[in-house]
Amino acid sequence: MAHGETRALRAASASAVAAAPPSDDDFDFLPTAHPGREVFTACLFVLLIIALFVWVGSKLIVAM
């Protein structure tokens, strides 16, 4: 008798867990060890992209 009740309880708890919405806590990233390096790399990348656009734009203007 107790075995059947345990199965029913496990099935009920499993369905409750499956119905729970996912939390944002599962998707957090660990903090970076060197945040200054991350900022420097991002700024360098943006500056390189801007320089590429300026260079290509100047080539297009000269070609006209």
N, C-alpha and C positions, 0 to 999 in steps of 0.2 A: 504494500500500500504506500509506504513512504517513498519507494522507488518511483512510482508513477507520479507522485506529487513533485518530486525533484525534477523529473523530465519536463513536466508542465511549467515549472518555475523557470528552468533553464530556457525553454522555448520562448516564454514570455519575455524574459530579460534579453534574449538574443534579438527578438523582433523590436524591442524598445531601443536597443543600441543601433540597429540598422535604420530605424526611423529618425534618429536624432540627426539634426543638420550638422554638417562638418564645421568645425571651429577654425578660426584663423590662426590658432596657436600651432597647428600642425605645419604651417607654411612659413614660420619665422626662420630667417637666416641667422647664423651665428655672427656676432660682431667681428669686424675685421681687426686684424692685429695691428695694422698700420693704416689708419684712415687717411692720413696725409698723402700717402702714396696713391691711394685710390682717387683722391681729388686731383692730384697732379696728373695722373694718367688720363683721367676724364678731360681735364682742361687741355692737355696736349693733343688728345684725339680731336677735340672740337676745333682747336687752332689749325691742325693739319687739314681737316675737312674744309675750313674756311679758306685756307691758303690754296687748296686744290681748286675750289670754285673761282677764286680770284685769278689764278693762273689760266684756267680754261677760259674764263671770260675774257681775259686779255688776248689770248690766242684767237678767239672768235672776233673780237673787235679789230685786231690787226688784219685778219683774213678778209674783212669786208672792204 
